[in-house]
Amino acid sequence: MKALPVLCSSSRRLSTQSDKDAVDLSKFPVDRIRNFCIIAHIDHGKSTLADRLLEMTGAIAKTEKNKQVLDKLQVERERGITVKAQTASLFYNHEGQQYLLNLIDTPGHVDFSYEVSRSISACQGVLLIVDANQGIQAQTVANFYLAFEAQLTIIPVINKIDLKNADPERVESQIEKVFDIPREECIRISAKLGTNVDKVLQAVVNRIPPPQASTEDPFKALVFDSNFDHYRGVVANIAVFGGRVKKGDKIVSAHLGKAYEVNELGLLRPDEHPTQKLFAGQVGYIIAGMKDVKEAQIGDTLYLQEQPVEALPGFKPAKAMVFAGMYPMDQSEYTGLRSAIERLTLNDSSVTVQRDSSLALGAGWRLGFLGLLHMEVFNQRLEQEYNASVIVTAPTVPYKAVLSSAKLIKNRRAVQKNMVYIDDQRVMMKYLFPLNEIVVDFYDLLKSLSSGYASFDYENAGYQAADLIKMDILLNGRPVEELTTVVHRERAYSTGKAMCERLKDSIPRQMFEIAIQAAIGSKVISKYTTDYGGDITRKMKLLKKQAEGKKKMRRIGNVEVPKDAFISVLKRKEK
């Protein structure tokens, strides 16, 4: 096997004219194009395998610094997880024929499963990565069914065979039993060491079918991802389902019916590499002068102005499971924060946004997320990528309530629905849970109690009747709207007491007593008081520290509260 010569590409830079001449995409007919993505449970080695594939095909130089090359976001580097699906085009020489392989690396965490579903729409096959030590996990199953329902070719790859406790034979048996894939189709690799990675490339060419597209058809492309560039406007990632498009063409958005001129287009290797044209079956990016984030609809169909076509199906909207209020630290920052949220939701379309307002916090938004981690990452990206300082209120979940004589109807707790033994060491159990019981700390507690062996996934199961009440947290008699929550009546006292205790620990000492209360209506169910007892020197030091930290505080009445307290109060501490 031989890889083509390395093409010059650098982060967000344009290539030279000689680079453009070196890549003639018309030389890749549809039957020599393969579009595939890598799916797996979190930390099973997707990004590491992507690094090896990029190295072996010459897309990047081989170096020890190549670690999670496609994880470009700062939050991905800091947390060690993939948040955004990333695309890279690879040139590969197989049996004397040159192939164009379009790779999409996807997230593994359940909170970012919408990224996986979008990526699958641009592919004809997937590499299903399974850890040789951990075996099949919750997201392995969830991602398998996403690919299976899309009727994609699935290539099982058992990674980390270099680990001391690796048991690839056991994992092959699991794959055969759970997914009904013959064990002979599994490929054993070590992405870290590069062992057998060449067999993965061969399998991509031999097993995954080429896209069903023709250059003779009118141009039709699906927008499956996008981001906003301050200088060039919207940069859309597209999968071309028919025809061809070149710089200067007039294209139309099927969603808006608005026409644009193509300013730039090309491949991602993994950085932008401009080309003259894109052809049927290929995956790349396009810039067409879209200056408003609302003009770039993920799932939109693009076509030539003189050749209208029927729009592609697009994507099923993501269903938010956790909601939170988001407000600027200062109302003078509202316009800037609105622009930041609009641009970030262009890149993460699974976030739902509704305008909201609060008597205490002013104008803001009610945002919906796929999970608590999704919410934390979104908030972190706002701060890191847009320098936005925000207040995030307590996450909540949607409820349906039927009021009768001022009473909410009764609730059902966890109910076991099914139990399946995968093998003699693993069992898969299905339960029906109230969503608010699992969105905060259930996963962390499950991992702790099982020493990390158990995994967890969930989906929306509809609504159930519940005996729910609204609980307020008060500071010196003033309600803290960010901490208002809906709780089950039986747990109101214990939840209120725990939240008051954590808030007591989170608020720095003030120059006066602070009464922290949990209340249901006018009835106080828990109360703590913080006071200060020290000499004048200590008071002066405290005043100085408070002045330095004022930007990180929000005033509620006459009490200064750190913005981080609103999230830390939510985290339960199991005894």
Residue, then its C-alpha position, 0 to 999 in steps of 0.5 A: m500500500k502507498a499513500l499519495p504525497v503529502l498535500c500542503s495544508s495549514s490551519r485555516r489558511l488558503s493553499t497556493q495555486s500549485d496545491k490547487d493544481a495538485v488536487d484534480l477532484s474530477k479524477f475521482p469517479v463516484d466508484r472510487i469515493r468512500n464516505f464513512c464515519i467513526i462511531a463508538h462509546i466515549d474513550h474507546g479510541k475514535s480520535t486516536l484511530a482518526d490520527r493514525l488514518l490521517e498519518m497513513t494517508g499523508a494528510i498529516a505528517k507522522t509525529e508524536k504530537n499527533k494526539q486527537v488532531l481532529d479535536k480542535l476546540q479548546v474544550e475538547r482538549e481540556r476535557g479529553i472528549t470529542v464534542k464536535a464531529q470533524t471531517a477530513s478527506l484522505f487520498y489512498n492508493h489501493e491496488g493501483q487505484q487512487y481513492l478519495l476517503n471522506l472521514i468524519d470523527t464523531p463524539g462518543h458521549v450520549d449528550f452529543s449523539y445528535e452530532v453522530s446522527r447528522s454525520i451518518s447522513a453524509c456517509q455510506g458506512v461506519l467503523l464501529i469501535v469497541d474497546a478490547n478491555q471494556g467491551i460493548q457499552a451503552q453508546t456502542v449500542a445506541n450508535f450501532y442502531l443509528a447506523f443500522e436504521a440508516q442502512l449503513t455498512i458497519i465494520p466492527v473494529i476492536n481497539k486497544i488489543d495492546l492493553k494487558n487485560a484486553d480480551p478481543e475474543r470475548v468482545e467478538s462474541q459480544i458483537e456477534k451476540v448483540f449485533d448479529i455481526p459474524r466475528e470473522e468481520c471484526i478487525r483487531i487493532s491498536a490505534k495507539l501503536g498503529t497495529n493493523v490500521d492498514k487493514v481498516l483502510q482496506a476494509v473501508v475500500n472493499r466493504i463500504p459501497p460508493p455513494q449513490a450519486s451521479t455527476e450527470d444529475p443536477f447539483k444537489a448538496l446537503v448542509f450537514d454542519s456549519n460554523f461562522d467565520h468573522y471575516r468570511g461569514v458562514v462556512a457550510n460543510i456539505a455532502v454532494f448528492g448529485g452534479r457538480v459546483k464550482k467557484g462563481d456558481k449561483i446557488v440557492s438555499a431551498h430553506l430560504g429560497k435565497a440565491y448566493e454566489v459561491n466564493e470558495l469551496g474545497l476539501l478539509r484535510p483536516d484544514e481547509h484546502p480550496t479546490q476549483k470544483l466539488f463533484a457528486g459523492q464528495v464531502g467538502y465545505i462551501i462559502a457563499g457570502m452568507k453573513d447572517v447565521k439564520e441563513a445557514q440552516i443545517g439540513d438545508t438543500l443547496y442547488l444551482q439557480e438555473q436547475p431547481v431540484e427537490a429538497l433532501p429530507g434533512f434532519k429530525p430536530a433534536k429533542a432537548m432533555v435539560f433546560a437552563g436559563m442564560y443571562p448576561m452578567d450585565q444587561s449592557e452585554y445583552t446584544g453581544l451575548r445574543s450574537a455569541i449564542e446565535r453563532l454558537t448555535l449555528n455550530d451546535s444546532s441541537v441547542t434550542v433557544q427561546r427568549d426569556s426574562s427574569l425580574a431579578l436577572g433581566a432579559g435572557w434566554r431559555l436554552g434546551f440541551l441534550g444533557l447536563l454535560h452538553m449544557e456545561v460544554f456550551n457554557q464553556r465554549l461561550e466563555q472560551e470562544y466568545n469571551a462571554s460572561v454569563i449566569v446559568t440558572a439551574p437546569t430543569v426538565p419539561y413537565k406536564a401538570v394537571l391541576s386539581s384542587a391545587k394538587l399535582i397528581k401522584n408520581r411513579r418511581a423507577v420501574q424495571k422494564n427488561m433485563v437481557y444477559i449479554d454474556d456470563q459477565r454482563v447484563m443489560m437492564k432497562y428501567l423507567f425513570p423520572l427524568n429529573e432523577i437522572v440528569v444531574d448526578f445519576y451517571d456519576l453515582l452509577k460509575s462510582l458504585s460500579s467502580g467504573y464498570a457500568s455504563f448508562d444511556y437513556e431516551n425520552a419515554g414520555y410523561q408520567a403523573a407525578d406529585l411535584i411541588k415548586m421549591d424556592i431558595l431565599l437569601n435574606g427573604r428574597p427568592v433566588e430565581e436561578l435556584t427555583t426548582v421542581v421537586h417530588r413532594e417526598r423529597a422536598y425537605s431533604t433536597g431543600k436542606a441539602m441545597c441550603e447547606r451547599l449554598k452556605d458553603s458556596i457564599p463567601r462571608q459577608m459583613f452581615e448575617i445571611a439567612i438561607q431558606a428553602a420554602i414551599g409557597s410561604k412555608v419555610i422547610s429548611k433554614y441556615t444562617t451564616d454570620y461573621g465574627g472577627d476583628i476589624t483587620r479580618k473585615m478589611k481583608l475580606l472587603k479587599k477580597q470581595a472587591e477583587g472578586k466582584k466581577k465573578m459575583r451577582r448581587i441578590g438583594n444585599v448579598e453577593v453570590p459567586k456565579d459558580a455557586f448556581i451550578s455547584v449547589l446542584k451537585r449532590k454529595e452522596k454520603 
